[in-house]
Amino acid sequence: MASSPSVLVIDEMEAFLADREMGSGHHRVEEVAEFLRRIPEAVKNDVLIIAMTNRIEMIDPAIQRRGRFDHVIKVDFASEVEVQSLLDKLLSSLPKESDVDSKPLAKELAGRPLSDVSFVVREGARLAARSGREKLDQSSLLSALDASPAREYEGGDSKRRIGFV
């Protein structure tokens, strides 16, 4: 094949590889079956398939069987230390008041998508500018944090906070 090796990236794979038992008709069954039939052909033609989801519980069990995807890699949400590092990096280039403290923000944003972290910094800067401030302040960042509500996600017996979807 002229274009091999190739990489096929599937984002939000639950959109077309959702569990067939969950319903939504005959088309879903055929889509999953066709995808499963195409995996050996892709391997034969040196096509690496990378599929991503943040809703693994929705993926059809047939897709998850051994031999379909060789590796399942869980990339979890950032820890408090990782969030604080990103906050410090994002805040370093902004004019800010001396009261800006990333620690309480990092504590609240840990376990959420990193897009929430950048949202809080951008929204905080926007709120500060809108109120006539020339520098970013802690109250604007906290207001921005309040504007990025986490929601609860039921995952077995535990609840996990996740940000915007």
DSSP file (Angstrom, degrees, kcal/mol; ACC not computed):
  #  RESIDUE AA STRUCTURE BP1 BP2  ACC     N-H-->O    O-->H-N    N-H-->O    O-->H-N    TCO  KAPPA ALPHA  PHI   PSI    X-CA   Y-CA   Z-CA
    1    1 A M    >         0   0    0      0, 0.0     3,-1.2     0, 0.0     0, 0.0   0.000 360.0 360.0 360.0 133.3    0.0    0.0    0.0
    2    2 A A  T 3   +     0   0    0      1,-0.3     0, 0.0     0, 0.0     0, 0.0   0.787 360.0  45.9 -67.2 -30.2    1.5    3.4   -1.0
    3    3 A S  T 3  S+     0   0    0      3,-0.0    -1,-0.3     0, 0.0     0, 0.0   0.291  91.4 149.6 -99.6  11.2    0.4    5.3    2.1
    4    4 A S    <   +     0   0    0     -3,-1.2     2,-0.1     2,-0.1    42,-0.1  -0.677  44.2  50.0 -93.1 152.1    1.5    2.7    4.7
    5    5 A P  S    S+     0   0    0      0, 0.0     2,-0.3     0, 0.0    42,-0.2   0.572  83.1 161.4 -73.2 153.0    2.5    2.8    7.4
    6    6 A S  E     -a   47   0A   0     40,-2.1    42,-3.0    39,-0.1     2,-0.4  -0.898  34.0-135.4-135.5 162.9   -0.3    5.1    8.5
    7    7 A V  E     -a   48   0A   0     -2,-0.3     2,-0.6    40,-0.2    42,-0.2  -0.990  10.8-162.9-123.4 128.2   -2.0    6.1   11.7
    8    8 A L  E     -a   49   0A   0     40,-3.2    42,-3.1    -2,-0.4     2,-0.5  -0.955   9.9-163.6-109.1 118.4   -5.8    6.3   12.1
    9    9 A V  E     -a   50   0A   0     -2,-0.6     2,-0.6    40,-0.2    42,-0.2  -0.909   4.5-169.6-107.7 124.9   -6.9    8.4   15.1
   10   10 A I  E     -a   51   0A   0     40,-3.2    42,-3.2    -2,-0.5     3,-0.4  -0.948   5.8-166.2-115.2 111.5  -10.4    8.0   16.3
   11   11 A D  S    S+     0   0    0     -2,-0.6    42,-0.1     1,-0.2     4,-0.1  -0.746  73.2  11.3 -96.1 146.7  -11.5   10.6   18.9
   12   12 A E  S >  S+     0   0    0     -2,-0.3     3,-2.3    40,-0.2     4,-0.3   0.946  73.9 179.8  52.4  54.5  -14.6   10.1   20.9
   13   13 A M  G >>  +     0   0    0     39,-2.6     4,-2.1    -3,-0.4     3,-1.2   0.697  68.8  75.5 -61.6 -19.6  -14.9    6.5   19.7
   14   14 A E  G 34 S+     0   0    0     38,-0.3     4,-0.5     1,-0.2    -1,-0.3   0.702  78.6  76.8 -65.4 -16.1  -18.1    6.0   21.7
   15   15 A A  G <4 S+     0   0    0     -3,-2.3    -1,-0.2     1,-0.2    -2,-0.2   0.840 119.0   6.6 -64.4 -32.8  -19.9    8.0   19.1
   16   16 A F  T <4 S+     0   0    0     -3,-1.2    -2,-0.2    -4,-0.3    -1,-0.2   0.460 130.2  55.1-129.1  -2.6  -19.9    5.1   16.7
   17   17 A L  S  < S+     0   0    0     -4,-2.1    43,-2.6    14,-0.1    46,-0.2  -0.027  74.7 143.3-117.3  30.6  -18.6    2.1   18.7
   18   18 A A  B     -B   59   0B   0     -4,-0.5    41,-0.3    41,-0.3    14,-0.1  -0.267  66.6 -73.0 -69.7 157.7  -21.0    2.3   21.6
   19   19 A D    >   -     0   0    0     39,-3.1     3,-1.5     1,-0.2    -1,-0.2  -0.264  37.7-144.6 -52.6 123.7  -22.3   -0.8   23.2
   20   20 A R  G >  S+     0   0    0      1,-0.3     3,-1.1     2,-0.2    -1,-0.2   0.747  97.3  64.7 -66.4 -23.3  -24.8   -2.4   20.9
   21   21 A E  G 3  S+     0   0    0      1,-0.2    -1,-0.3     3,-0.1     3,-0.1   0.664  85.3  74.5 -73.2 -15.4  -26.9   -3.5   23.8
   22   22 A M  G <  S-     0   0    0     -3,-1.5     2,-0.3     1,-0.3    -1,-0.2   0.519 100.2-133.3 -78.0  -3.6  -27.7    0.1   24.6
   23   23 A G    <   +     0   0    0     -3,-1.1    -1,-0.3    -4,-0.1     5,-0.1  -0.627  59.4 142.3  97.9-152.7  -30.0    0.3   21.7
   24   24 A S  S    S-     0   0    0     -2,-0.3     4,-0.4    -3,-0.1     3,-0.2   0.669  71.8 -91.6  70.5  25.5  -30.4    2.9   18.9
   25   25 A G    >>  -     0   0    0      1,-0.2     4,-1.0     2,-0.1     3,-0.5   0.012  55.8 -41.5  90.4-178.9  -31.1    0.4   16.2
   26   26 A H  H 3> S+     0   0    0      1,-0.2     4,-2.0     2,-0.2     5,-0.2   0.768 118.9  66.5 -65.4 -32.1  -29.7   -1.9   13.6
   27   27 A H  H 3> S+     0   0    0     -3,-0.2     4,-2.5     1,-0.2    -1,-0.2   0.891  97.9  53.4 -61.6 -39.9  -27.2    0.7   12.3
   28   28 A R  H <> S+     0   0    0     -3,-0.5     4,-2.3    -4,-0.4     5,-0.2   0.920 108.0  50.5 -61.0 -44.1  -25.2    0.6   15.5
   29   29 A V  H  X S+     0   0    0     -4,-1.0     4,-2.3     1,-0.2    -1,-0.2   0.918 112.7  46.4 -60.4 -44.7  -24.8   -3.2   15.3
   30   30 A E  H  X S+     0   0    0     -4,-2.0     4,-2.6     2,-0.2    -1,-0.2   0.871 110.0  53.3 -68.2 -37.2  -23.6   -3.0   11.7
   31   31 A E  H  X S+     0   0    0     -4,-2.5     4,-2.3     2,-0.2    -2,-0.2   0.935 112.4  43.9 -63.3 -46.4  -21.2   -0.1   12.4
   32   32 A V  H  X S+     0   0    0     -4,-2.3     4,-2.4     2,-0.2    -2,-0.2   0.930 114.6  49.5 -65.2 -44.9  -19.5   -2.1   15.2
   33   33 A A  H  X S+     0   0    0     -4,-2.3     4,-2.0    -5,-0.2    -2,-0.2   0.906 111.5  49.0 -61.6 -42.1  -19.5   -5.3   13.2
   34   34 A E  H  X S+     0   0    0     -4,-2.6     4,-1.5     2,-0.2    -1,-0.2   0.906 110.0  51.3 -65.0 -41.8  -17.9   -3.5   10.2
   35   35 A F  H  X S+     0   0    0     -4,-2.3     4,-1.0     1,-0.2     3,-0.3   0.928 109.8  49.9 -60.5 -44.6  -15.2   -1.9   12.4
   36   36 A L  H  < S+     0   0    0     -4,-2.4     3,-0.4     1,-0.2    -1,-0.2   0.873 109.0  52.1 -62.8 -37.3  -14.4   -5.3   13.9
   37   37 A R  H  X S+     0   0    0     -4,-2.0     4,-0.5     1,-0.2    -1,-0.2   0.811 108.6  52.5 -67.0 -29.1  -14.1   -6.8   10.3
   38   38 A R  H  X S+     0   0    0     -4,-1.5     4,-2.3    -3,-0.3    -1,-0.2   0.651  87.2  80.9 -84.6 -16.6  -11.7   -4.0    9.3
   39   39 A I  H  X S+     0   0    0     -4,-1.0     4,-2.3    -3,-0.4     5,-0.2   0.941  93.1  46.7 -59.1 -50.4   -9.2   -4.3   12.1
   40   40 A P  H  > S+     0   0    0      0, 0.0     4,-2.4     0, 0.0    -1,-0.2   0.882 112.2  52.0 -60.2 -36.0   -7.3   -7.3   10.6
   41   41 A E  H  X S+     0   0    0     -4,-0.5     4,-1.5     2,-0.2    -2,-0.2   0.902 109.2  49.8 -64.3 -41.2   -7.2   -5.5    7.2
   42   42 A A  H  <>S+     0   0    0     -4,-2.3     5,-2.7     2,-0.2    -1,-0.2   0.922 110.9  48.9 -63.3 -44.4   -5.7   -2.4    8.9
   43   43 A V  H ><5S+     0   0    0     -4,-2.3     3,-1.7     1,-0.2    -2,-0.2   0.925 109.3  52.7 -60.9 -44.9   -3.1   -4.5   10.7
   44   44 A K  H 3<5S+     0   0    0     -4,-2.4    -1,-0.2     1,-0.3    -2,-0.2   0.824 110.8  48.0 -60.8 -32.1   -2.1   -6.2    7.4
   45   45 A N  T 3<5S-     0   0    0     -4,-1.5    -1,-0.3    -5,-0.1    -2,-0.2   0.138 119.1-108.5 -97.1  19.3   -1.7   -2.8    5.7
   46   46 A D  T < 5 +     0   0    0     -3,-1.7   -40,-2.1     1,-0.2     2,-0.6   0.875  65.3 152.9  57.1  43.1    0.4   -1.4    8.5
   47   47 A V  E   < -a    6   0A   0     -5,-2.7     2,-0.6   -42,-0.2   -40,-0.2  -0.920  34.5-150.9-104.1 119.9   -2.3    1.0    9.8
   48   48 A L  E     -a    7   0A   0    -42,-3.0   -40,-3.2    -2,-0.6     2,-0.6  -0.798  10.7-152.3 -89.2 124.7   -1.9    1.8   13.5
   49   49 A I  E     -a    8   0A   0     -2,-0.6     2,-0.5   -42,-0.2   -40,-0.2  -0.885  13.6-176.9-103.4 122.7   -5.3    2.5   15.0
   50   50 A I  E     -a    9   0A   0    -42,-3.1   -40,-3.2    -2,-0.6     2,-0.4  -0.978   7.2-176.0-117.1 119.5   -5.4    4.9   18.0
   51   51 A A  E     -a   10   0A   0     -2,-0.5     2,-0.4   -42,-0.2   -40,-0.2  -0.936   3.6-164.7-120.2 140.5   -8.9    5.3   19.5
   52   52 A M        +     0   0    0    -42,-3.2   -39,-2.6    -2,-0.4     2,-0.3  -0.928  14.9 156.6-127.3 147.3   -9.7    7.6   22.4
   53   53 A T        -     0   0    0     -2,-0.4     3,-0.2   -41,-0.2    -2,-0.0  -0.971  33.1-158.6-158.6 151.4  -12.7    8.0   24.7
   54   54 A N  S    S+     0   0    0     -2,-0.3     3,-0.1     1,-0.1    -1,-0.0   0.151  94.8  63.1-112.0  15.2  -13.4    9.4   28.1
   55   55 A R    >   +     0   0    0      1,-0.1     3,-2.2     2,-0.0     4,-0.4  -0.461  56.6 158.5-133.6  60.4  -16.5    7.2   28.3
   56   56 A I  G >   +     0   0    0      1,-0.3     3,-1.3    -3,-0.2    -1,-0.1   0.781  68.9  68.3 -57.9 -29.7  -15.0    3.7   28.3
   57   57 A E  G 3  S+     0   0    0      1,-0.3    -1,-0.3    -3,-0.1   -38,-0.1   0.677  96.6  55.3 -66.1 -15.5  -18.2    2.3   29.9
   58   58 A M  G <  S+     0   0    0     -3,-2.2   -39,-3.1   -40,-0.1    -1,-0.3   0.591  83.4 105.5 -91.2 -12.1  -20.1    3.1   26.7
   59   59 A I  B <  S-B   18   0B   0     -3,-1.3   -41,-0.3    -4,-0.4   -45,-0.1  -0.463  83.4-102.4 -74.8 138.9  -17.8    1.2   24.3
   60   60 A D    >>  -     0   0    0    -43,-2.6     3,-1.3    -2,-0.2     4,-1.0  -0.343  25.9-128.6 -58.2 133.6  -19.1   -2.1   23.0
   61   61 A P  H 3> S+     0   0    0      0, 0.0     4,-0.6     0, 0.0     3,-0.3   0.801 106.3  64.1 -57.2 -29.7  -17.5   -5.1   24.9
   62   62 A A  H >4 S+     0   0    0      1,-0.2     3,-0.6     2,-0.2     6,-0.1   0.842  99.5  53.0 -63.7 -31.9  -16.5   -6.7   21.6
   63   63 A I  H <4 S+     0   0    0     -3,-1.3    -1,-0.2     1,-0.2     6,-0.2   0.836 108.0  51.6 -69.6 -32.2  -14.2   -3.8   20.9
   64   64 A Q  H 3< S+     0   0    0     -4,-1.0    -1,-0.2    -3,-0.3    -2,-0.2   0.512  82.0 116.7 -87.4  -5.0  -12.5   -4.2   24.2
   65   65 A R  S XX S-     0   0    0     -4,-0.6     3,-2.0    -3,-0.6     4,-0.7  -0.297  80.6 -87.6 -64.7 149.1  -11.7   -7.9   23.9
   66   66 A R  T 34 S+     0   0    0      1,-0.2    -1,-0.1     2,-0.1     4,-0.1  -0.274 114.8  32.3 -56.0 136.8   -8.1   -8.9   23.9
   67   67 A G  T 34 S+     0   0    0      2,-0.4    -1,-0.2    -3,-0.1     3,-0.2   0.147 101.1  79.9 100.1 -18.3   -6.7   -8.8   20.3
   68   68 A R  T <4 S+     0   0    0     -3,-2.0     2,-0.5     1,-0.4    -2,-0.1   0.941 110.9  12.1 -83.4 -55.8   -8.8   -6.0   19.1
   69   69 A F  S  < S-     0   0    0     -4,-0.7    -2,-0.4    -6,-0.2    -1,-0.4  -0.995  73.5-152.5-119.4 125.5   -6.7   -3.2   20.6
   70   70 A D  S    S+     0   0    0     -2,-0.5     2,-0.4    -3,-0.2    -1,-0.1   0.827  77.1  29.4 -69.4 -32.3   -3.4   -4.4   21.9
   71   71 A H        -     0   0    0      2,-0.0     2,-0.5    -5,-0.0    -1,-0.1  -0.987  57.3-163.3-133.9 138.2   -3.0   -1.7   24.6
   72   72 A V        -     0   0    0     -2,-0.4     2,-0.6    -3,-0.1    -8,-0.0  -0.983  16.6-170.8-116.4 118.5   -5.4    0.2   26.7
   73   73 A I        -     0   0    0     -2,-0.5     2,-0.6     2,-0.0    -2,-0.0  -0.943  10.7-150.9-115.7 119.5   -3.7    3.2   28.3
   74   74 A K        -     0   0    0     -2,-0.6     2,-0.7     1,-0.0    -2,-0.0  -0.789   7.3-167.4 -91.1 122.5   -5.6    5.2   30.9
   75   75 A V        -     0   0    0     -2,-0.6     3,-0.1     3,-0.0    -2,-0.0  -0.924  17.8-159.0-108.5 107.0   -4.6    8.8   31.0
   76   76 A D        -     0   0    0     -2,-0.7     3,-0.1     1,-0.2    35,-0.0  -0.252  26.1 -82.7 -83.6 170.8   -6.1   10.2   34.2
   77   77 A F        -     0   0    0      1,-0.1    -1,-0.2    34,-0.1    33,-0.1  -0.304  61.1 -83.7 -68.2 158.4   -6.9   13.8   35.1
   78   78 A A        -     0   0    0     34,-0.7    33,-2.5    31,-0.1    34,-0.3  -0.277  41.1-123.3 -68.1 147.2   -4.1   15.9   36.4
   79   79 A S     >  -     0   0    0     31,-0.2     4,-2.7    32,-0.1     5,-0.2  -0.265  32.5 -98.4 -78.8 172.5   -3.0   15.8   40.1
   80   80 A E  H  > S+     0   0    0      1,-0.2     4,-2.6     2,-0.2     5,-0.2   0.892 125.6  50.7 -60.3 -40.8   -2.9   18.9   42.3
   81   81 A V  H  > S+     0   0    0      2,-0.2     4,-2.1     1,-0.2    -1,-0.2   0.914 111.9  46.9 -64.5 -43.3    0.8   19.2   41.7
   82   82 A E  H  > S+     0   0    0      2,-0.2     4,-2.0     1,-0.2    -2,-0.2   0.900 113.0  49.1 -65.9 -40.7    0.4   18.9   38.0
   83   83 A V  H  X S+     0   0    0     -4,-2.7     4,-3.0     1,-0.2    -2,-0.2   0.920 110.2  51.1 -64.4 -43.5   -2.4   21.5   38.0
   84   84 A Q  H  X S+     0   0    0     -4,-2.6     4,-2.8     1,-0.2    -1,-0.2   0.898 107.9  52.9 -62.2 -39.3   -0.4   23.9   40.1
   85   85 A S  H  X S+     0   0    0     -4,-2.1     4,-1.9     2,-0.2    -1,-0.2   0.921 112.0  45.1 -61.2 -43.9    2.5   23.6   37.7
   86   86 A L  H  X S+     0   0    0     -4,-2.0     4,-2.9     2,-0.2     5,-0.2   0.924 112.7  51.2 -66.3 -43.9    0.3   24.5   34.8
   87   87 A L  H  X S+     0   0    0     -4,-3.0     4,-2.9     1,-0.2     5,-0.2   0.938 109.9  49.5 -56.9 -47.7   -1.4   27.3   36.7
   88   88 A D  H  X S+     0   0    0     -4,-2.8     4,-1.3     1,-0.2    -1,-0.2   0.890 112.4  48.3 -60.6 -39.7    2.0   28.8   37.6
   89   89 A K  H  X S+     0   0    0     -4,-1.9     4,-0.6    -5,-0.2    -1,-0.2   0.936 114.4  45.0 -65.2 -47.1    3.1   28.6   34.0
   90   90 A L  H  < S+     0   0    0     -4,-2.9     3,-0.5     1,-0.2    -2,-0.2   0.875 116.8  45.3 -66.0 -37.2   -0.1   30.2   32.7
   91   91 A L  H >< S+     0   0    0     -4,-2.9     3,-1.5    -5,-0.2    -1,-0.2   0.708  94.6  79.2 -78.7 -20.4    0.0   32.9   35.3
   92   92 A S  H 3< S+     0   0    0     -4,-1.3    -1,-0.2     1,-0.3    -2,-0.2   0.803  95.5  44.6 -62.1 -30.0    3.7   33.7   34.9
   93   93 A S  T 3< S+     0   0    0     -4,-0.6    -1,-0.3    -3,-0.5    -2,-0.1   0.434  99.2  88.0 -95.7   2.0    3.3   35.8   31.8
   94   94 A L  S <  S-     0   0    0     -3,-1.5     2,-0.4    -4,-0.1    41,-0.1  -0.773  83.3-113.8-102.9 143.9    0.3   37.8   33.1
   95   95 A P        +     0   0    0      0, 0.0    41,-2.7     0, 0.0     2,-0.3  -0.630  51.8 172.9 -70.4 126.2    0.3   41.0   35.1
   96   96 A K  B     -c  136   0C   0     -2,-0.4    41,-0.2    39,-0.3     2,-0.1  -0.961  34.3-108.0-141.1 154.3   -1.1   40.0   38.5
   97   97 A E    >   -     0   0    0     39,-3.3     3,-1.4    -2,-0.3    39,-0.0  -0.314  37.6-110.4 -72.3 161.3   -1.7   41.4   41.9
   98   98 A S  T 3  S+     0   0    0      1,-0.3    -1,-0.1    -2,-0.1    39,-0.1   0.661 112.8  68.8 -69.7 -15.1    0.5   40.1   44.8
   99   99 A D  T 3   +     0   0    0      2,-0.0     2,-0.4     0, 0.0    -1,-0.3   0.526  68.8 118.0 -82.1  -4.2   -2.6   38.4   46.3
  100  100 A V    <   +     0   0    0     -3,-1.4     2,-0.4    36,-0.2    -4,-0.0  -0.496  38.8 175.9 -69.7 121.9   -2.7   35.8   43.4
  101  101 A D     >  -     0   0    0     -2,-0.4     4,-0.6     1,-0.1    -2,-0.0  -0.978  20.4-167.4-131.1 116.4   -2.2   32.3   44.9
  102  102 A S  H  > S+     0   0    0     -2,-0.4     4,-2.9     1,-0.2     5,-0.2   0.674  73.0  82.2 -78.4 -16.7   -2.4   29.3   42.7
  103  103 A K  H  > S+     0   0    0      1,-0.2     4,-2.2     2,-0.2    -1,-0.2   0.928  93.0  43.0 -59.8 -50.6   -2.5   26.7   45.5
  104  104 A P  H  > S+     0   0    0      0, 0.0     4,-1.6     0, 0.0    -1,-0.2   0.860 115.9  50.6 -65.7 -30.7   -6.2   27.0   46.4
  105  105 A L  H  X S+     0   0    0     -4,-0.6     4,-2.4     2,-0.2    -2,-0.2   0.925 108.9  51.0 -67.8 -44.1   -7.1   27.0   42.7
  106  106 A A  H  X S+     0   0    0     -4,-2.9     4,-1.4     1,-0.2    -1,-0.2   0.889 107.6  53.7 -60.4 -39.6   -4.9   23.9   42.1
  107  107 A K  H  < S+     0   0    0     -4,-2.2    -1,-0.2    -5,-0.2    -2,-0.2   0.908 113.5  41.9 -62.0 -41.9   -6.7   22.1   44.9
  108  108 A E  H  < S+     0   0    0     -4,-1.6    -2,-0.2     1,-0.2    -1,-0.2   0.813 117.0  47.1 -74.4 -31.6  -10.1   22.8   43.4
  109  109 A L  H >< S+     0   0    0     -4,-2.4     3,-1.5    -5,-0.1    -1,-0.2   0.578  82.6 113.3 -90.9 -10.0   -9.1   22.0   39.8
  110  110 A A  T 3< S+     0   0    0     -4,-1.4   -31,-0.2     1,-0.3   -30,-0.1  -0.368  78.9  26.5 -61.4 139.0   -7.2   18.8   40.5
  111  111 A G  T 3  S+     0   0    0    -33,-2.5    -1,-0.3     1,-0.3   -34,-0.1   0.579 104.0 101.0  83.6   9.7   -9.0   15.8   39.0
  112  112 A R  S <  S-     0   0    0     -3,-1.5   -34,-0.7   -34,-0.3    -1,-0.3  -0.811  85.5 -78.9-119.5 163.7  -10.6   17.9   36.3
  113  113 A P    >>  -     0   0    0      0, 0.0     3,-1.6     0, 0.0     4,-0.7  -0.293  37.0-123.3 -60.8 146.1   -9.6   18.3   32.6
  114  114 A L  H 3> S+     0   0    0      1,-0.3     4,-1.9     2,-0.2     3,-0.3   0.724 108.9  72.0 -64.8 -20.2   -6.7   20.7   32.0
  115  115 A S  H 3> S+     0   0    0      1,-0.2     4,-2.0     2,-0.2    -1,-0.3   0.827  92.4  57.5 -63.2 -29.2   -8.9   22.7   29.7
  116  116 A D  H <> S+     0   0    0     -3,-1.6     4,-2.4     2,-0.2    -1,-0.2   0.863 102.9  54.2 -66.1 -35.3  -10.7   23.8   32.9
  117  117 A V  H  X S+     0   0    0     -4,-0.7     4,-1.8    -3,-0.3    -2,-0.2   0.950 111.3  42.6 -64.3 -49.7   -7.4   25.2   34.2
  118  118 A S  H  X S+     0   0    0     -4,-1.9     4,-2.6     1,-0.2     5,-0.2   0.864 112.2  55.9 -66.9 -33.5   -6.7   27.3   31.2
  119  119 A F  H  X S+     0   0    0     -4,-2.0     4,-3.4    -5,-0.2     5,-0.3   0.936 105.8  51.0 -60.7 -45.7  -10.4   28.4   31.2
  120  120 A V  H  X S+     0   0    0     -4,-2.4     4,-2.4     1,-0.2    -2,-0.2   0.900 112.5  46.0 -61.1 -41.9  -10.1   29.6   34.8
  121  121 A V  H  X S+     0   0    0     -4,-1.8     4,-2.2     2,-0.2    -1,-0.2   0.946 117.0  43.4 -67.2 -47.3   -7.0   31.7   33.9
  122  122 A R  H  X S+     0   0    0     -4,-2.6     4,-2.3     2,-0.2    -2,-0.2   0.928 117.1  46.0 -63.5 -44.7   -8.5   33.2   30.7
  123  123 A E  H  X S+     0   0    0     -4,-3.4     4,-2.7    -5,-0.2    -1,-0.2   0.883 111.1  53.1 -67.1 -37.9  -11.9   33.8   32.4
  124  124 A G  H  X S+     0   0    0     -4,-2.4     4,-2.4    -5,-0.3    13,-0.2   0.914 110.3  47.5 -61.2 -43.3  -10.2   35.4   35.4
  125  125 A A  H  X S+     0   0    0     -4,-2.2     4,-2.4     2,-0.2    -2,-0.2   0.897 112.4  49.8 -64.8 -40.0   -8.2   37.7   33.2
  126  126 A R  H  X S+     0   0    0     -4,-2.3     4,-2.5     2,-0.2    -2,-0.2   0.919 111.5  48.0 -64.1 -44.0  -11.4   38.6   31.3
  127  127 A L  H  X S+     0   0    0     -4,-2.7     4,-1.6     2,-0.2     6,-0.2   0.900 111.9  49.9 -64.3 -41.1  -13.3   39.3   34.5
  128  128 A A  H  <>S+     0   0    0     -4,-2.4     5,-2.4     1,-0.2    -2,-0.2   0.934 112.9  46.3 -63.0 -45.7  -10.5   41.4   35.9
  129  129 A A  H ><5S+     0   0    0     -4,-2.4     3,-1.6     1,-0.2    -2,-0.2   0.899 110.0  54.2 -64.1 -40.6  -10.3   43.5   32.7
  130  130 A R  H 3<5S+     0   0    0     -4,-2.5    -1,-0.2     1,-0.3    -2,-0.2   0.814 105.9  52.6 -64.3 -29.6  -14.1   43.9   32.6
  131  131 A S  T 3<5S-     0   0    0     -4,-1.6    -1,-0.3    -3,-0.2    -2,-0.2   0.345 123.9-104.1 -89.6   8.6  -14.1   45.3   36.1
  132  132 A G  T < 5S+     0   0    0     -3,-1.6    -3,-0.2     1,-0.3     2,-0.2   0.531  72.2 143.8  87.7   6.4  -11.5   47.9   35.1
  133  133 A R      < -     0   0    0     -5,-2.4    -1,-0.3    -6,-0.2    -2,-0.1  -0.507  42.2-155.5 -78.7 148.7   -8.5   46.2   36.8
  134  134 A E  S    S+     0   0    0     -2,-0.2     2,-0.3     1,-0.1    -1,-0.1   0.554  79.4  45.8 -95.8 -11.3   -5.1   46.4   35.1
  135  135 A K  S    S-     0   0    0     -7,-0.1   -39,-0.3   -41,-0.1     2,-0.2  -0.954  90.1-105.1-132.5 151.6   -3.8   43.3   36.8
  136  136 A L  B     -c   96   0C   0    -41,-2.7   -39,-3.3    -2,-0.3     2,-0.3  -0.535  41.8-166.4 -71.2 135.9   -5.3   39.8   37.5
  137  137 A D     >  -     0   0    0    -13,-0.2     4,-1.7    -2,-0.2     3,-0.3  -0.825  32.4-109.9-125.5 165.9   -6.4   39.4   41.1
  138  138 A Q  H  > S+     0   0    0     -2,-0.3     4,-2.7     1,-0.2     5,-0.2   0.872 114.4  56.4 -62.7 -40.1   -7.4   36.4   43.2
  139  139 A S  H  > S+     0   0    0      1,-0.2     4,-2.1     2,-0.2    -1,-0.2   0.870 106.6  50.4 -65.0 -34.5  -11.1   37.3   43.4
  140  140 A S  H  > S+     0   0    0     -3,-0.3     4,-2.2     2,-0.2    -1,-0.2   0.900 111.3  48.8 -67.3 -40.0  -11.3   37.3   39.6
  141  141 A L  H  X S+     0   0    0     -4,-1.7     4,-2.3     2,-0.2    -2,-0.2   0.909 111.5  49.0 -65.1 -41.2   -9.7   33.9   39.5
  142  142 A L  H  X S+     0   0    0     -4,-2.7     4,-2.0     2,-0.2    -2,-0.2   0.879 110.4  50.8 -66.8 -37.0  -12.0   32.6   42.2
  143  143 A S  H  X S+     0   0    0     -4,-2.1     4,-1.3    -5,-0.2    -1,-0.2   0.895 110.1  50.2 -64.2 -39.6  -15.0   34.0   40.3
  144  144 A A  H  < S+     0   0    0     -4,-2.2     4,-0.4     2,-0.2    -2,-0.2   0.888 107.5  53.7 -65.5 -38.5  -13.8   32.3   37.2
  145  145 A L  H >< S+     0   0    0     -4,-2.3     3,-1.3     1,-0.2    -2,-0.2   0.911 107.0  51.3 -61.3 -41.9  -13.4   29.0   39.1
  146  146 A D  H 3< S+     0   0    0     -4,-2.0    -1,-0.2     1,-0.3    -2,-0.2   0.794 104.8  58.3 -64.3 -27.7  -17.1   29.3   40.2
  147  147 A A  T 3< S+     0   0    0     -4,-1.3    -1,-0.3     1,-0.2    -2,-0.2   0.520  97.1  64.4 -80.9  -5.4  -18.0   29.8   36.5
  148  148 A S  S <  S-     0   0    0     -3,-1.3    -1,-0.2    -4,-0.4   -28,-0.1  -0.632  80.5-166.5-115.5  72.5  -16.5   26.5   35.6
  149  149 A P        -     0   0    0      0, 0.0     2,-0.2     0, 0.0    -3,-0.1  -0.315  10.8-140.9 -67.0 136.5  -18.7   24.1   37.5
  150  150 A A        -     0   0    0     13,-0.1     2,-0.3    -2,-0.1    13,-0.2  -0.578  16.5-148.6 -83.4 156.9  -17.7   20.5   37.9
  151  151 A R  E     -D  162   0D   0     11,-2.6    11,-2.1    -2,-0.2     2,-0.4  -0.900  17.5-108.3-124.2 160.0  -20.3   17.9   37.6
  152  152 A E  E     -D  161   0D   0     -2,-0.3     2,-0.5     9,-0.2     9,-0.2  -0.685  26.9-162.2 -89.0 139.0  -20.5   14.5   39.3
  153  153 A Y  E     -D  160   0D   0      7,-1.4     7,-2.0    -2,-0.4     2,-0.6  -0.985  15.7-135.6-122.0 122.8  -20.0   11.4   37.3
  154  154 A E  E     +D  159   0D   0     -2,-0.5     2,-0.3     5,-0.2     5,-0.2  -0.674  30.9 167.5 -79.7 120.4  -21.2    8.1   38.7
  155  155 A G  E >   -D  158   0D   0      3,-2.1     3,-1.3    -2,-0.6     2,-0.3  -0.763  62.3 -61.5-134.3  88.7  -18.5    5.5   38.2
  156  156 A G  T 3  S-     0   0    0     -2,-0.3    -1,-0.1     1,-0.2     0, 0.0  -0.569 112.6 -20.7  72.6-132.1  -19.3    2.3   40.2
  157  157 A D  T 3  S+     0   0    0     -2,-0.3     2,-0.3    -3,-0.1    -1,-0.2   0.628 126.7  69.9 -86.2 -14.3  -19.4    3.0   43.9
  158  158 A S  E <  S-D  155   0D   0     -3,-1.3    -3,-2.1     2,-0.0     2,-0.4  -0.692  72.4-133.5-107.9 158.4  -17.4    6.2   43.7
  159  159 A K  E     -D  154   0D   0     -2,-0.3     2,-0.4    -5,-0.2    -5,-0.2  -0.878  18.2-163.6-106.5 142.3  -18.1    9.7   42.3
  160  160 A R  E     -D  153   0D   0     -7,-2.0    -7,-1.4    -2,-0.4     2,-0.4  -0.992  16.1-131.0-129.2 128.6  -15.6   11.4   40.2
  161  161 A R  E     +D  152   0D   0     -2,-0.4     2,-0.3    -9,-0.2    -9,-0.2  -0.620  29.7 177.0 -79.3 131.5  -15.6   15.1   39.4
  162  162 A I  E     -D  151   0D   0    -11,-2.1   -11,-2.6    -2,-0.4   -50,-0.1  -0.970  16.7-139.7-132.4 154.0  -15.2   16.0   35.8
  163  163 A G        -     0   0    0     -2,-0.3    -1,-0.1     1,-0.3   -12,-0.1   0.293  58.1 -13.7 -90.0-144.7  -15.3   19.4   34.1
  164  164 A F              0   0    0      1,-0.1    -1,-0.3   -51,-0.1   -49,-0.1  -0.201 360.0 360.0 -59.0 144.2  -16.8   20.6   30.8
  165  165 A V              0   0    0     -3,-0.1    -1,-0.1     0, 0.0    -2,-0.0   0.320 360.0 360.0-123.5 360.0  -18.0   17.9   28.4
